[in-house]
Amino acid sequence: MVLQSFKNCLWLSCVLRTPKACFWSTAGGGLIMQSVSNDVYQNLAVEDWIHDHMDLEKQQILFLWRNSPAVVIGRHQNPWQECNLRLLRQKNIKLARRRSGGGTVYHDLGNINLTFFTTRKKYERMGNLKLVVKALKALRPHLDVHVTDRYDILLNRQYKISGTAAKLGRTSAYHHCTLLCNADKFVLSSVLKSPYKGLKSNATPSVPASVKNLFEEDASLTSEMLLDAIAKEYALQHQIDHHITLINPADETLLPGISNKTKELQTWEWVYGKTPKFSISECFNMACKDSVLDVKVNMDVKHGRIEVCNIDLPEQWLPPGLYSELVKSLTGSKFCPNEISTLVTKLLRVCPQDDELHSRWSLLCENMIRLM
């Protein structure tokens, strides 16, 4: 018992977490870092900073991080196609766009994120994923986990527990992957479901998959155990010590210019404006007096802004001038409920003082806003 206790203490001491220091000057080999922040924009900004500033010829890096609830889309994806934006707003879940490709993922504190930084020549996704699998098997030999040709990690040959994305620069590269530990699967499945039926886009679509948490397979696991096991395996393969260096992604003295990178990732222009051009064709019903009106809306959206708008309404249902003003105002506006709400409120002020007309106008505008 004493010997076993000693072995446990020795294993735990292998992975020590230390605060930030002047670690960029650490001798070559490798470095393991963990973010003290759970903010998705800050952590994605760290990825960009390391990619842009570090000499990865001298030092390979493993970056460990976790986020508060967020949906993260790939660089070339369409958020309206990938998730339920209204539900995200209701649940106060952040939306972020990576600078890497790949599909959409849901993050919360039950999900571990791993980013492997190397030179482009040394970039090797399969090797990184096999490292993760080896760490999992070392921790729990009974786990049935393996890497697929699509660079996913499957549990029990059917459940996806890790997805992959990457950025390949001219000389530097990074590969990041997720590891589902104890994420809220109900929220995950709810938010990663677009309500749009008539959306057409050339954006890269995500491939749906059945998922499962590792903790469902083994309730004795913890996120800390998994992080430490992966760090230990990384250290062994790179022949470095097992220390995990804690960093604050808001620390400008450590990461000069990081604040600007974080702010850019939060802008509407980046999150929504970088969406490839798409079109929407949606129908909705409006109950008006004793009848139900079917309305069809067609819109082309470019850079997140409405480029072409057509609303199919019965003739004379709205005065021609008011209809034209609505379409004119929508054209060029952000495809965004807040902006459209402000716009229709302004137009309502110039609407003729007619109760029935006001009622029709309000009903139409409410439904248009719901389309966003």
C-alpha positions in Angstrom: 0.0 0.0 0.0 2.8 2.4 0.9 4.6 1.6 -2.4 1.4 2.1 -4.4 0.7 5.4 -2.7 4.3 6.5 -3.4 3.8 5.6 -7.1 0.6 7.6 -7.3 2.3 10.6 -5.8 5.2 10.2 -8.2 2.9 10.1 -11.2 1.0 13.2 -10.1 4.3 15.1 -9.7 5.1 14.3 -13.3 2.7 17.1 -14.4 3.2 20.3 -12.6 1.4 23.5 -13.4 3.5 26.6 -13.1 2.6 30.2 -13.7 3.9 32.0 -16.8 7.5 32.9 -17.0 9.9 33.8 -19.8 9.2 30.4 -21.3 9.5 31.6 -24.9 13.3 31.4 -24.4 13.1 27.8 -23.1 15.7 25.5 -24.8 14.5 23.8 -27.9 12.3 20.7 -28.0 8.8 21.3 -26.9 6.5 23.3 -24.6 3.2 22.5 -23.0 0.9 25.4 -22.1 -2.6 25.7 -20.6 -4.9 28.7 -20.7 -6.3 30.0 -17.5 -9.1 31.6 -19.4 -12.4 30.0 -20.5 -13.1 32.7 -23.1 -13.3 31.3 -26.6 -12.1 34.5 -28.3 -9.1 34.8 -26.0 -8.1 31.2 -26.6 -8.5 31.4 -30.3 -6.4 34.6 -30.3 -3.6 32.7 -28.5 -3.6 30.2 -31.4 -3.2 33.0 -33.9 -0.5 34.7 -31.8 1.6 31.6 -31.5 1.2 30.8 -35.2 2.2 34.3 -36.2 5.0 35.0 -33.6 6.7 31.7 -32.5 9.8 30.2 -34.1 8.4 26.6 -34.4 11.7 25.4 -35.9 13.2 25.6 -32.4 10.1 24.7 -30.3 7.0 22.6 -30.9 4.1 23.5 -28.7 1.0 21.8 -27.2 -1.7 24.3 -26.1 -4.5 23.0 -23.8 -7.6 25.0 -23.3 -11.3 24.9 -22.3 -14.2 27.2 -23.1 -17.4 28.4 -21.5 -20.4 27.5 -23.7 -19.6 28.5 -27.3 -20.2 27.3 -30.9 -17.1 27.5 -33.0 -17.4 27.4 -36.8 -14.7 26.9 -39.4 -13.2 29.8 -41.4 -15.3 29.0 -44.5 -18.6 28.1 -42.9 -22.0 29.7 -42.7 -23.3 30.3 -39.2 -27.0 30.4 -40.4 -26.5 27.0 -42.0 -24.5 25.5 -39.1 -26.4 26.4 -36.0 -29.6 27.8 -34.4 -28.6 31.4 -33.9 -31.8 32.4 -32.1 -31.2 29.6 -29.6 -27.6 30.8 -29.1 -28.8 34.3 -28.3 -31.5 32.9 -25.9 -28.9 30.8 -24.0 -26.2 33.4 -24.1 -23.9 31.0 -26.0 -21.1 32.7 -27.8 -20.4 32.2 -31.5 -16.9 32.3 -32.9 -15.2 31.8 -36.2 -11.8 30.0 -36.3 -9.0 30.9 -38.7 -8.7 27.2 -39.5 -10.9 25.1 -41.7 -13.0 22.2 -40.5 -16.5 21.8 -39.2 -18.6 23.3 -36.4 -18.2 22.2 -32.8 -19.9 22.9 -29.5 -17.6 23.8 -26.6 -18.3 23.9 -22.9 -16.2 23.1 -19.9 -16.9 19.4 -20.5 -14.9 19.6 -23.7 -11.1 19.7 -23.9 -9.3 21.5 -26.7 -5.8 20.6 -27.9 -3.7 22.5 -30.3 -0.4 21.1 -31.7 2.0 23.7 -33.2 4.8 22.7 -35.5 6.5 23.8 -38.7 4.6 23.0 -41.8 7.1 20.3 -42.7 6.6 18.5 -39.4 2.8 18.9 -39.4 1.2 15.5 -38.9 -2.4 15.2 -37.8 -2.5 11.4 -37.6 0.5 11.3 -35.3 -1.1 13.9 -33.0 -4.4 11.9 -32.8 -2.5 8.7 -32.1 -0.7 10.4 -29.3 -4.1 11.3 -27.8 -5.4 7.7 -28.2 -2.2 6.4 -26.6 -2.6 8.7 -23.6 -6.2 7.6 -23.2 -5.2 3.9 -23.4 -2.4 4.4 -20.8 -4.9 6.0 -18.5 -7.8 3.5 -19.1 -6.6 0.4 -21.0 -10.2 -0.9 -21.4 -11.3 2.1 -23.5 -12.0 1.2 -27.1 -10.7 4.2 -29.0 -9.1 4.6 -32.4 -8.3 7.1 -35.1 -10.2 7.0 -38.4 -9.1 8.0 -41.9 -11.1 11.1 -41.6 -9.0 12.2 -38.6 -11.7 11.6 -36.0 -11.4 9.6 -32.8 -14.1 7.1 -32.3 -15.3 5.4 -29.1 -16.6 1.9 -29.4 -16.2 2.1 -33.2 -19.2 4.3 -33.6 -19.2 7.4 -31.4 -17.2 10.5 -32.3 -15.3 11.9 -29.3 -12.9 14.1 -31.2 -12.9 16.2 -34.4 -10.1 17.9 -36.2 -9.3 21.2 -37.8 -6.1 22.8 -39.0 -4.3 25.9 -40.4 -1.3 25.5 -42.7 0.7 28.7 -43.0 3.7 29.3 -45.3 6.2 27.9 -42.7 4.1 27.3 -39.6 1.1 25.1 -38.9 -1.3 24.0 -36.2 -3.7 21.2 -35.8 -6.4 21.4 -33.1 -8.8 18.8 -32.0 -11.5 18.4 -29.4 -12.1 15.7 -26.8 -15.6 15.2 -25.5 -15.4 14.5 -21.8 -18.6 15.6 -20.2 -20.2 18.1 -22.5 -23.9 18.9 -22.4 -25.1 16.7 -25.2 -28.7 18.1 -25.1 -27.5 21.6 -25.7 -24.9 20.4 -28.2 -27.6 18.7 -30.4 -30.0 21.6 -30.0 -27.7 24.5 -31.0 -26.0 22.6 -33.9 -29.3 22.4 -35.8 -30.2 25.1 -38.3 -33.8 26.1 -38.5 -33.5 27.1 -42.2 -34.9 24.7 -44.8 -34.4 26.8 -47.9 -30.8 27.9 -47.5 -28.4 27.4 -50.4 -24.7 28.0 -49.9 -21.3 27.0 -51.2 -19.9 27.2 -47.7 -18.2 24.1 -46.2 -21.0 22.1 -44.4 -20.4 20.1 -41.3 -20.8 16.3 -41.4 -23.3 15.2 -38.6 -22.1 12.3 -36.4 -23.2 10.4 -33.3 -21.3 11.5 -30.3 -20.6 10.3 -26.8 -18.9 11.6 -23.7 -15.9 9.7 -22.4 -17.3 10.1 -18.9 -20.4 8.0 -20.0 -18.0 5.2 -20.6 -16.0 5.6 -17.5 -17.4 7.9 -14.7 -14.2 7.8 -12.7 -12.4 10.0 -15.3 -12.0 13.7 -14.8 -10.9 16.5 -17.2 -7.8 17.1 -15.2 -6.8 13.4 -15.4 -7.2 13.5 -19.2 -5.3 16.8 -19.6 -2.4 15.4 -17.5 -2.3 12.1 -19.3 -2.1 13.8 -22.7 0.5 16.2 -21.4 2.5 13.3 -20.1 2.4 11.4 -23.4 3.4 14.6 -25.3 6.3 15.1 -23.0 7.5 11.5 -23.4 7.3 11.7 -27.2 9.1 15.0 -27.3 11.6 14.1 -24.6 10.8 17.2 -22.5 9.8 17.7 -18.9 6.2 17.3 -17.9 5.5 20.8 -16.7 2.4 22.6 -17.9 2.9 26.3 -18.1 -0.2 28.3 -17.3 -0.7 31.4 -19.4 -3.2 34.3 -19.3 -4.4 35.1 -22.8 -5.1 38.7 -21.8 -1.4 39.3 -20.8 0.0 41.9 -23.2 3.5 41.7 -21.6 3.6 38.0 -22.5 1.7 38.2 -25.8 2.2 41.7 -27.3 -0.8 42.6 -29.5 -3.0 39.8 -28.2 -5.8 42.2 -27.3 -6.3 43.4 -30.9 -6.4 39.8 -32.1 -9.1 39.0 -29.5 -11.1 42.0 -30.4 -11.0 41.2 -34.1 -12.3 37.7 -33.5 -15.4 39.2 -31.7 -16.4 41.6 -34.5 -19.5 41.1 -36.5 -17.4 41.6 -39.7 -15.3 38.5 -38.8 -18.0 36.2 -37.2 -20.7 36.9 -39.8 -19.3 39.1 -42.5 -16.8 36.4 -43.6 -19.6 34.0 -44.5 -19.5 33.0 -48.2 -22.4 34.2 -50.3 -25.7 32.4 -49.8 -29.4 32.6 -50.6 -32.5 32.0 -48.5 -35.9 31.0 -49.6 -38.3 30.8 -46.7 -42.1 30.8 -46.3 -44.1 31.8 -43.2 -47.8 32.2 -42.4 -49.4 35.4 -41.0 -52.8 35.3 -39.4 -54.5 38.5 -40.5 -58.1 39.1 -39.4 -60.1 36.0 -40.5 -57.5 34.8 -43.0 -54.1 33.2 -43.1 -51.6 34.8 -45.5 -48.7 32.8 -47.0 -45.7 34.9 -47.5 -42.5 33.9 -49.4 -39.2 35.7 -48.9 -36.2 35.3 -51.1 -32.9 36.9 -50.3 -29.3 36.8 -51.4 -26.8 37.5 -48.7 -23.2 38.5 -49.3 -20.6 39.2 -46.6 -23.5 38.9 -44.1 -25.5 41.7 -45.8 -28.7 41.5 -47.8 -27.8 42.0 -51.4 -31.2 41.1 -53.0 -34.5 41.0 -51.3 -38.0 40.0 -52.6 -41.1 39.6 -50.4 -44.0 37.9 -52.2 -47.2 39.7 -50.8 -50.7 40.0 -52.2 -51.2 43.1 -54.3 -52.3 46.1 -52.3 -51.8 44.3 -49.0 -49.3 47.1 -48.3 -49.2 50.4 -50.2 -46.7 50.1 -53.0 -44.6 53.0 -51.7 -44.2 51.4 -48.3 -43.3 48.0 -49.7 -40.7 49.6 -52.0 -39.2 51.5 -49.0 -39.0 48.3 -47.0 -37.2 46.4 -49.7 -34.9 49.3 -50.4 -34.0 49.7 -46.7 -33.4 46.0 -46.3 -31.0 45.9 -49.3 -27.5 46.5 -48.0 -28.4 45.9 -44.3 -26.8 43.3 -42.1 -28.7 40.0 -42.0 -29.2 40.6 -38.3 -32.3 40.9 -36.1 -31.0 43.9 -34.2 -30.3 45.9 -37.3 -33.6 45.0 -38.9 -35.5 45.8 -35.7 -34.0 49.3 -35.7 -34.7 49.7 -39.4 -38.4 48.7 -39.3 -38.9 50.9 -36.2 -37.7 53.9 -38.2 -39.9 53.0 -41.1 -43.0 52.6 -38.9 -42.7 56.3 -38.0 -43.4 57.3 -41.6 -46.2 54.7 -42.0 -49.6 56.3 -42.6 -51.7 56.7 -39.5 -54.0 53.8 -40.1 -54.6 51.1 -37.4 -55.1 48.2 -39.8 -52.0 49.2 -41.9 -49.9 49.5 -38.7 -51.1 46.1 -37.7 -50.2 44.6 -41.0 -46.8 46.3 -41.1 -45.9 45.2 -37.5 -46.9 41.6 -38.3 -44.8 41.5 -41.4 -41.8 43.0 -39.7 -42.0 40.6 -36.7 -41.9 37.7 -39.1 -39.0 39.2 -41.1 -37.0 39.6 -37.9 -37.6 36.0 -37.0 -36.0 35.0 -40.2 -32.7 36.3 -38.9 
